[in-house]
Structures are given as structure tokens and as C-alpha cells.
Amino acid sequence: MTSQLVAGQRELALDPDGYLRNLDAWSEEVADALAHQSGLQLTAAHWEILHLLRDFYRTRGVTPVMRILVKLVERELGPAKGNSLYLLGLFPESPARVAARIAGLPRPVNCL
């Protein structure tokens, strides 16, 4: 992962794992740039999950791990979306980790 991200006119610092060093620097433009680094084009379905993650972090102060993310999505968006296969389709490899990075949040604790 690069240690810098260019989003519009801004250059932002990233940690060695590609997460924003300054969480307050996040914007939808930044999310698009982070997604592009991961080879993703954000759709409305992605944005639903990203906004859920940001709301969860704002109220709880922690980034959810996969199991909690699945339950959160199931509770808020229904069982058709609240499952690991749906989330893997949107955020391949590790949905909790990839989605958190794109949402501008810290890496979930205990996520490899």
C-alpha cells in the first residue's frame, strides 16, 4: 500500500496498511479514491454499508469486526444483505477490513 493518497486537490497520509492517518480527512471523494486503490467502483450498495459503518463508529467509537458487521447489516438492511456472502461480493477478501478502510475508519480489532 502507498503511504499517500491523492483525492481531488488533497494529498492524505495513510498508515502502512492503507488506512487514513487522520480520520477527520475522510469524505466521499476520499472514499472513492480509497476504493479505486482496492480496484472497486462504489455503487449505492457499497455506500449503504459505508454509511452504516461510519454511523456505528460515531456512536460506539469502535470499528466492527466481521461478525458484528454482518449482524449490523442484517438488523439495518435485512437478511438478504446481512450475510457474509453479500458483503464479500461488495468488499472482496475481508469485508470488515476493506469496508472500514474505505469508510475512513481504523482497522477492526482482531482482523487479520
N, C-alpha and C positions, 0 to 999 in steps of 0.2 A: 504494500500500500504506500502511496505517496504521503509525504508529511504536509503537503499543501493542497488546498482545493481552491479552484477559481470558480466563483459563482457570480456571473454578471461582472460588475466592476470590482468585486471584493476578492481578496485572497485570504483564505482562512487556514489556520493551523489545525492539523489533525494529529492524533496520537499515533503510535506505531501500528495500531490495529485499524486505523481509518476512522475513528470516532472524533467528533468535534472536540477540540480542547476547551472552547468557550461555548457552552450550551445556549447562551443567550444570542449567539450569532445565527441560530437556525432561522430559516424562512422557507417558504415553499420553493423558492428558486434554489436555495441550498440543497433541499431535499432532492430536487431534480438532478442537480449535479452529482450528489452522492449516489443516487440511483444509477445514473449513467456510468459511474465508475464500476458499478456491480453488473453492468450490462442489462439494466432494467429500464423500461419505459413505464412511468407511473400512469395508472388508469384510475378511474373512480373507485374501483375495488381496493387498490393499494391505499388510496387516500383515506378510505374508511378506517382501515387498520392503523395507519399512521396517526390519525387524529385520536383514535381510541387510546393508543399508546401514550400520546402526549397528555391526554386528559388523566389517564391513570397515574402517570408520573407526577403531574401537577398536584393531584390530590393526595398521593401516597408517598411521594419522594423516593420511589424505587422503580427500576425498570423490571417488568415482569419476565420471569423465565417462561419457557415454552408451555408448561402445564397450566400456569396461571393465565398466560395469553390465550390459550385455547378456551378456557372457561370464561374469560372476559368476553371474547368474541362471541361465544355461544350465548351468553347472557344478553349481550347488547344487540347482536345481529342475527341471532337464531342458530339452530342446529345445523342448517345447511352450510353455514360459513364457519361455525365454531367447531372445527375439527382440524387435525394436523395436516391432512391431505390437501384441504383447501388452502391453508396457509403456506404449505410447501409449494403449491402451484404459483402463488404470488411472490414468495420470497424463498427461492431455492436454497438448499443446503442447510441453513439453520434459520427458520423464520423469526424466532425471537431475537437472535443476534443481528441479522441483516435488517429487519424492520426497525429495530432500536437505533441502529447506526444511521439509517436514512431519516428517521424521525428526530435525529439530533440529540438522542439520549445516551446516557452512559451504557456501557456493555452490561447486560444482565449478569448478576452474580451467579456463579456456578455454571455459566455457559461456556463450553469448550470452544 
